[in-house]
Amino acid sequence: MEEKKLLNLFTDMTRVHTAYVERRLLHLGLHTGQGAIISALGECGPCSQKDLAEYRHVSAATISVMLRRMEKGGLVVRSQSDDGKHNEISLTDQGEELCEALSRDMDGEPERIFAGLSDEDKQAAQRIFRKISENLANLANG
C-alpha cells in the first residue's frame, strides 16, 4: 500500500474515532478532552495541573482552559497542596459521579473497537501504533 493512502486511512480512522468519542461524551454533558481529564483524575487521584498535562500529553495551557470550564461546571476543584507549593486538581462529588458514569459507559469499549481482530492482529497493531506514536512525538518535538 502506498504511504499516502496509508496516511489517509490513518487520518480517517482517527477522525472517525474522535467523532465517535465526542458523541459518547456529549450525551454525558462533557466536551472534548474533559472525559480524559475526568478519567485521569479518577485513576490517579488529585494531582497538579502540570502532572495532569504531562499524563495527558498536552500543554499546560490546554489543560488550563479545560480545567476552567470544568471548574465552572462543578466537576473539579483546585486546592492548595499539603506542602503549599502548587494547586492540586481533584474531582468534586459531581465529577466523581461523572467518572463512574463514564467508566460504565465505556465498559467494553476496547472489545467493541477491536472486534474481529485476532490476538496476533492486536499485538501487531500495538507495535504499529506505538511506532506511529513515537514517530509523531519526534516530529512534534522538532
Secondary structure, DSSP 8 states (H G I E B T S, - for coil): --HHHHHHHHHHHHHHHHHHHHHHHHTTT--TTHHHHHHHHHHH-SEEHHHHHHHHTS-HHHHHHHHHHHHHTTSEEEEE-TTSSSEEEEE-HHHHHHHHHHHHHHTTHHHHHTTT--HHHHHHHHHHHHHHHHHHHHHHT-
